Amino acid sequence: MSNYYDSKDLRKFGDITEWSEELGEKFFDYYGKVFEDGALTAREKSLIALAVAHTEQCPYCIDAYTKDALQRGITKAEMMEAIHAGAAIKGGASLVHGVMMMNKVNKLDG
């Protein structure tokens, strides 16, 4: 194997039900419901999933939701903008924790 993640494993995702059929099926029922049209369209949810896939750094999810986005007619520019939105939140979440560090330094400096 040339890398840790094997792209063929994405096709095996459904196999997680083999060792826990009840929980696996409940997960896939839930997962399917989440991505149906609702207050948000399936297209909007696909963009959200793509952004989250990048912030979580899941290669399987990036693969799946890039393909899904293209199939839904989402443009390259829309995909990249969604990824930047996710990156901005991830970066901001990291930086805002700097306040905790600043509070600790201020407390220790007394």
PECOR-V936805 format. One record per helix or strand of 2 or more residues. SS is the DSSP state (alpha for helix, beta for strand). FROM is the first residue (numbers start at 0). TO is the last residue. If there is no record, write none. Layout:
# PECOR-V936805
SS,FROM,TO
SS,FROM,TO
This chain:
# PECOR-V936805
alpha,6,17
alpha,20,33
alpha,41,55
alpha,58,70
alpha,75,95
alpha,97,108
